[in-house]
């Protein structure tokens, strides 16, 4: 997922997307442990997606605090 796409989501959608990606990361880790993971780069992609979402959420929080 690209940052451009993430920035277009609402706060509620960001929360649900973060939950979805975290569940996906858990599934991918499980596959890696059981050696059924076909693409090891999925671990890195999931972690980076989580970081992107959390970065956008933090940016929004800082902007909201600055307005107050």
RANOR-V182847 format. One record per backbone hydrogen bond with DSSP energy under -1.0 kcal/mol. CO is the residue of the C=O (numbers start at 1). NH is the residue of the N-H. If there is no record, write none. Layout:
# RANOR-V182847
<<CO:NH> <CO:NH>>
This chain:
# RANOR-V182847
<<2:6> <3:7> <6:9> <10:14> <11:15> <12:16> <13:17> <14:18> <15:19> <16:20> <17:21> <18:22> <19:23> <20:24> <21:25> <22:26> <23:27> <24:28> <25:29> <26:30> <27:31> <28:32> <29:33> <30:34> <31:36> <39:42> <40:43> <41:45> <42:46> <43:47> <44:48> <45:49> <46:50> <47:51> <48:52> <49:53> <50:54> <51:55> <52:56> <53:57> <54:58> <55:59> <56:60> <57:61> <58:62> <59:63> <60:64> <61:65> <62:66> <63:67>>
